[in-house]
Amino acid sequence: VPAGTVVTLDLAGKAPAGATSAVLNLTSTESEGPGYVTAFPCGGERPLASNLNVNTNDTRPNQAVVALGTNGTVCLYVFTPMHLVSDLLGWYGTSGVKMATQAPERVLDTRDGTGGATTLGAGGVVELDLSAQAPSGSSGVVLNVTGVEPSTDSYVTVYPCGIARPLASNLNLPPRAIRPNLVTVPLGVGGKVCLFSQAPIDLVADLAGWAVAVA
């Protein structure tokens, strides 16, 4: 994407009727210089804000909640040339479920065995059981997931256990880095969430909230 360009994401048909905003995981890769990305509703004025800040040749993600604009579109402004990846994680609207929040609760730390897992090897998967933490009837959770010091370039994918791992990443890390990202993910079989790592890594996750049915 050239510098100064606005990319339009058409989410009509992907987000349901009545959706007012989208939850996106935005990833920049191969940036040609330091820069940023601003996500905003198409049809409105671009705000003085950034959702993603990157360095030269960086690959970095961040989760963003963006109001839907004209005809269900979201605009992405790019300050410096880069490639962009966007994954739709969910949406907010006027009906359905509501998001409940709490003070962050540490539910996984492979460094000390919290969550019943140890350091992942390359291609390893942690099955994180949240059935005791998320209230009965919860359909999804919000986690702050941190990758700690992978041995090589790596990515982490968070997804509901019981389905095929999606072609998406929630974290992208260079060797020896420590990086977090907010993750919104449905609960899988048995109230479990799976975390996959491409390379050996330690993972930390804090539970910040969950989606529950509206009474």
N, C-alpha and C positions, 0 to 999 in steps of 0.2 A: 504494500500500500504506500503510495507516494506521500511525502511530507505535506501537511496541510489538507489532506483528503478526508472527506466524511464518507464512511461506509454505512449503507442502510441495511438493517436486518429486518426482513419481513416476517413477523411472528404470527400473522393472521393464519389460523388453521392449525398452529402448533399450540398456542395458549388458548384455552377454552373461551367461549362467549362469556362476557362479564368480567374477564380478567382486566385489571387496571394497571398491573406492573409485572415485570418479569424478573426472575432470579437467574443471573448469568454468571458462569465462570469464564472470565476473559483471560486469554493468554497471549502475550507478545513473544515473538521469537525472531532472532536474526536482526535485531534493531541495528541500524547503521550509525547510531549515535545515541547519546543520552536523550530521553524523551518521555512522553506520557500519552495516555489515552483517556479521553473523556467520553462517557456514555450518557446520553440524554434522550428525551422523547423527541422524535422527529416532528417538525412543525413548530417547535418552540426555539427560543434563543439558547445557544450553547452557553452553559454556565461556566463561571470561573471556578472550576474544580477539576480534579483528576481522579480517575478510578484505578489507574495502573501507572507506575513509574518504573522505568527501565534504564539500564546502562547499555553501552555498546556491546553488541553480540550476546546480549542477555536473553534468557528464556525465563519468563516470570509470569505467574498467574495471580489473579485476585478475583474474589467474588463481588458482584455488584447487584444491587436491587435498583431497577430503572423503571420509571413510569412509562407505559406504552403511549406512543404518540399517534400521529395521523394514521388511520387504517391499521393500527396494531404494529407500528414500526418503532424500532429503536435505532438511533444514530450513534456511530462511533467515530469520533474525531481523532486523527493521528497526527502528532506533532512532528515526528521524524520518520523516515522510511523504515518499515518493518512488515513482518507477516503477522496476521492476527488469526486466532482460533477462538470461537465462542461456543460454549455448551449451555443449553437451556436446562436448568435444574428444577424450575418450578415457577409459580406465579402467585400473585395475590389478587383477590377480587372481593366482591360484595357478598359472596355466599361460599359454603363449603366448610373448610376447616379453618381454625385459627392457630396462630403461633403463640405459644406460651414460652416465657423466658425465665431464667433463673441465674443466680450467681454461678460462674463456671465451676464445674465439678470434674476433677481429674478422674477419668475412667480408663485411661491407658497410659502406661509408661513402660516401654520395653527395657529401659535401663534398670528398673528395680522390680519388675514383675507385676506391676499394677495392671489389672485386666487379664492376668494369666498368660502373658506372652513375653517372650524374650527377643533379643535382637534378630531382625529378619535377615535371611540370606537372600541372594539374588533370586528373584522370582517368587519370594515368599509371600504368604498371605496370612494375615491375622483375622480371625473371626471374633469380633468384639460383641459380646452378649450384653445388650442394653435393656433386656426385658425387666430387670429389677429397678432400673433408674427411670425409664420413660413410663408414664402412667399407662394403665390398661386402655387400649383403644387408640394409642398413638400410631400415626401412620408414617411419621418421619422425624428426623432429629436435625439439630444444628450443632455441629462440632467445630471447635478450633483445633485443627490438626497441624502438628509441627514435625517436620523431618529434621533429624539430627545427624549431621556428619556422615553422609554416605561416602563410600570409598571411591566412587566414580560418579560421573554425571548420572543422574537418576530422575525418575518420576514416580509419583504415588497416585494410585487410583482408588477412590473410595466409592463403594457401591453396595446395594442390598445383597446380602448373602442369599444364595439360591437361584440367582440368574447368571447368565454369561457375563463375564467382565466386559464393560463397555469400552469403546475406543475413545477414551477421554482421560485426561489427567487433572488432578486437583492440586498437586504440588510438582514443581520442577526445581531441581537443586543441582548446583555444581559440586565437585568434590569438597568435602569438609565443611560445607555450608550448614547453617541452621536457619530454616525458613518456615513460617506458618502460613496458613490460609484458612479462611472460614469455609465450611463445607455444609451444604444442605443436601441430605440424602434420605431416601425412603428406608424404612426398616424392612429387613428381609425375613426369611424363614426363622421362626423362633425369636423374633425381635433382635436379630443380629445384623451387624454391618461389617463388611469385609474391607480390608485395607491391603492392597497389593503394592509391592515395591519392586522396581526393576533391578535395583542394586542392593547390596548389604547396607542396612540402615537401622537406626533406632527411631521409633515413632512415639509421639506424645499426642493424646487427644483429651480435650476438655469439653464436657457436655454443657451447652449453653441454652438449649431449649428444645421444644418438640412441637409437632403439629397434632392437634386434637380436634375431634368433631365438635361442631358448634351445637350447644344444647338447644 
